[in-house]
Amino acid sequence: MAAFDLASLARSLGARLSGDPAAVVRRLAPFDAADGGSVAVAAEKSLVASLDACRAAAVVVPEGTPASGRNLLFVADPRAALRTLLDLFEPPPRALSGVSPGAHVAPTANVGEGAWVGPGAVVGDRAVLGPRSRVHPLAVVGEGAVVGEECEVFPAAVLYPGVMLGRRVRIHSGAVVGADGFGYHRGPDGVQRKIPQIGTVTVGDDVEVGANAAIDRATIGATAVGAGTTIDNLVQVGHNTTIGEHGCLIAQAGVAGSAKLGRFCVVAGQAGISDHVVLADGTVVGAQAGVPSDLDGGVWLGTPALPARQARRVFPALAKLPETMRRVRELEARVEALEAALAEARRPLPPGERTP
């Protein structure tokens, strides 16, 4: 079990310590479940406000937090500190290498030095498995697929033939990379016929693909995922789509075919991007938003997506729309009555009714 005195922990975090440098912590714990042998992180303002209720031996807090007489580690970015703590307290996975007796590795496959293929996994003909990569039980690396060094293909994930992964890519359980894109043509007879999908998928370095996500192969060419991109669970990426570097696609988001997402784009949960849409670098699409046309950066909300500032005015108005429509109908009726009365007042009197 790892154990750190607060002085060494402060050095590892680049933190300013207030408290006892000799105090020892042995684990990282959630803020509300910490005890006297643990360190906790107060990343949100609500947690900082509840410091007195936390029983941890030490708490990581943002710079500027008032000192409270307890052991505090002051950092500029508590979330970054949390990542460092996770690395410190989480032991590295047991190093495995070689091919398990229950695995099937084609004779023409190339398994790199220090790589591991688990029981029931399949590595197809001419596939390449880079050094120190790990293919877990029941995962499939298809014919001619290339897996870069230090990748992790978790149980029951599938890489179709010809898929190419960069370095340090993680493909979680149930994910499918390289299935046929949704390409069909409906002829004059109304019958829908499949368009062959002969392209591939290329995945850059340091990409993570969540459980049960699907990235379709291109019709021709490549569906491309840029380096550093994170794809959450249950995300769909359509054929011939290009995702720029360091993108983020969150749970149940869907990107249709031939879309182009720039660098640092974020597509939040259950948002949908139409085919051939282009998102400029840094575009953020909010949860459940629908994007039917190109967006040129900024934050967008709703369906069809509107700039966030405009959307925050429109949405409250929509909630009041039934009442607004009722009042409009009432006002229309009153205006019609006034116009009728005015028309009656302006009508010339017959000669017999005129005042002498």
WOQUIUR-V47319 format. One record per run of one state. SS is the DSSP state (H for helix, E for strand, L for the rest). FROM is the first residue (numbers start at 1). TO is the last residue. If there is no record, write none. Layout:
BEGIN
SS_FROM_TO, SS_FROM_TO
END
This chain:
BEGIN
L_1_3, E_4_5, H_6_13, L_14_15, E_16_18, L_19_23, E_24_25, L_26_26, E_27_28, L_29_30, H_31_33, L_34_37, E_38_41, L_42_44, H_45_48, L_49_50, H_51_53, L_54_57, E_58_62, L_63_71, E_72_75, L_76_77, H_78_89, L_90_97, E_98_99, L_100_103, E_104_105, L_106_109, E_110_111, L_112_115, E_116_117, L_118_121, E_122_123, L_124_127, E_128_129, L_130_133, E_134_135, L_136_139, E_140_141, L_142_145, E_146_147, L_148_151, E_152_153, L_154_157, E_158_159, L_160_163, E_164_165, L_166_169, E_170_171, L_172_175, E_176_179, L_180_183, E_184_186, L_187_191, E_192_194, L_195_199, E_200_203, L_204_207, E_208_209, L_210_213, E_214_216, L_217_221, E_222_225, L_226_229, E_230_231, L_232_235, E_236_237, L_238_241, E_242_243, L_244_247, E_248_249, L_250_253, E_254_255, L_256_259, E_260_261, L_262_265, E_266_267, L_268_271, E_272_273, L_274_277, E_278_279, L_280_283, E_284_285, L_286_289, E_290_291, L_292_294, E_295_295, L_296_298, E_299_301, L_302_305, E_306_307, H_308_319, L_320_320, H_321_346, L_347_350, H_351_353, L_354_356
END
